């Protein structure tokens, strides 16, 4: 997936596709997009916050459309 236009708050930041999982590690729900100040990589288990204020605070823009942020890498 490629975008030709993005909100200015996304510039220079990494966005990750994250598959929610249940307590048994099985897929649970639709894939979400999250910004990450921590990096992470394919197969990493991460904790995602859906608090838009956390995402907006990370990018320093309270008008940012970002809603999900990786707040910890678990493994």
C-alpha positions as a Markdown table, in Angstrom:
| # | Residue | x | y | z |
|---|---|---|---|---|
| 1 | Unk | 0.0 | 0.0 | 0.0 |
| 2 | Unk | 1.4 | 3.4 | -1.0 |
| 3 | Unk | 0.0 | 6.9 | -0.3 |
| 4 | Unk | 0.7 | 9.9 | -2.5 |
| 5 | Unk | -0.5 | 12.3 | 0.1 |
| 6 | Unk | -0.2 | 12.1 | 3.9 |
| 7 | Unk | -1.0 | 14.4 | 6.8 |
| 8 | Unk | 2.1 | 16.4 | 7.8 |
| 9 | Unk | 2.2 | 14.7 | 11.3 |
| 10 | Unk | 3.0 | 11.4 | 9.6 |
| 11 | Unk | 6.1 | 12.7 | 7.9 |
| 12 | Unk | 9.3 | 11.0 | 9.1 |
| 13 | Unk | 7.5 | 8.5 | 11.3 |
| 14 | Unk | 7.1 | 4.8 | 10.8 |
| 15 | Unk | 3.6 | 3.2 | 10.5 |
| 16 | Unk | 3.1 | -0.4 | 11.2 |
| 17 | Unk | 0.4 | -2.9 | 10.3 |
| 18 | Unk | -0.6 | -4.7 | 13.6 |
| 19 | Unk | -2.8 | -7.8 | 13.9 |
| 20 | Unk | -4.6 | -7.9 | 17.2 |
| 21 | Unk | -4.3 | -11.2 | 19.0 |
| 22 | Unk | -6.2 | -12.9 | 21.9 |
| 23 | Unk | -4.8 | -14.3 | 25.1 |
| 24 | Unk | -3.8 | -17.5 | 23.2 |
| 25 | Unk | -1.9 | -15.7 | 20.4 |
| 26 | Unk | -4.7 | -16.2 | 17.8 |
| 27 | Unk | -5.8 | -13.5 | 15.4 |
| 28 | Unk | -8.6 | -11.4 | 16.9 |
| 29 | Unk | -10.0 | -8.7 | 14.7 |
| 30 | Unk | -9.0 | -6.6 | 11.8 |
| 31 | Unk | -5.5 | -5.3 | 11.2 |
| 32 | Unk | -4.9 | -1.8 | 12.5 |
| 33 | Unk | -2.2 | 0.8 | 11.6 |
| 34 | Unk | -0.1 | 2.2 | 14.5 |
| 35 | Unk | 2.7 | 4.7 | 14.7 |
| 36 | Unk | 5.8 | 3.6 | 16.6 |
| 37 | Unk | 8.4 | 5.6 | 18.4 |
| 38 | Unk | 10.0 | 2.2 | 19.4 |
| 39 | Unk | 10.5 | 0.6 | 16.1 |
| 40 | Unk | 9.7 | -3.1 | 16.1 |
| 41 | Unk | 9.7 | -5.5 | 13.3 |
| 42 | Unk | 7.9 | -8.3 | 11.6 |
| 43 | Unk | 6.7 | -10.8 | 14.1 |
| 44 | Unk | 7.2 | -8.6 | 17.2 |
| 45 | Unk | 4.5 | -8.6 | 19.8 |
| 46 | Unk | 3.6 | -5.1 | 20.8 |
| 47 | Unk | 1.2 | -3.2 | 23.0 |
| 48 | Unk | -1.0 | -0.7 | 21.1 |
| 49 | Unk | -2.8 | 2.2 | 22.7 |
| 50 | Unk | -5.9 | 3.5 | 20.8 |
| 51 | Unk | -5.8 | 6.7 | 22.8 |
| 52 | Unk | -5.5 | 9.3 | 20.0 |
| 53 | Unk | -4.0 | 11.8 | 22.5 |
| 54 | Unk | -0.9 | 9.6 | 22.9 |
| 55 | Unk | -0.4 | 9.4 | 19.2 |
| 56 | Unk | -0.9 | 13.2 | 18.8 |
| 57 | Unk | 1.4 | 13.9 | 21.7 |
| 58 | Unk | 4.2 | 11.7 | 20.1 |
| 59 | Unk | 4.0 | 13.6 | 16.8 |
| 60 | Unk | 3.4 | 17.0 | 18.5 |
| 61 | Unk | 0.2 | 17.8 | 16.6 |
| 62 | Unk | -3.1 | 17.9 | 18.3 |
| 63 | Unk | -4.9 | 17.9 | 14.9 |
| 64 | Unk | -3.2 | 14.7 | 13.7 |
| 65 | Unk | -5.6 | 12.0 | 12.5 |
| 66 | Unk | -3.4 | 9.3 | 14.1 |
| 67 | Unk | -5.2 | 7.3 | 16.7 |
| 68 | Unk | -3.1 | 4.2 | 17.4 |
| 69 | Unk | 0.4 | 4.1 | 18.9 |
| 70 | Unk | 2.7 | 1.3 | 19.8 |
| 71 | Unk | 3.6 | 2.0 | 23.4 |
| 72 | Unk | 5.7 | -1.1 | 24.2 |
| 73 | Unk | 7.5 | -4.0 | 22.4 |
| 74 | Unk | 6.7 | -7.1 | 24.4 |
| 75 | Unk | 9.2 | -9.6 | 23.1 |
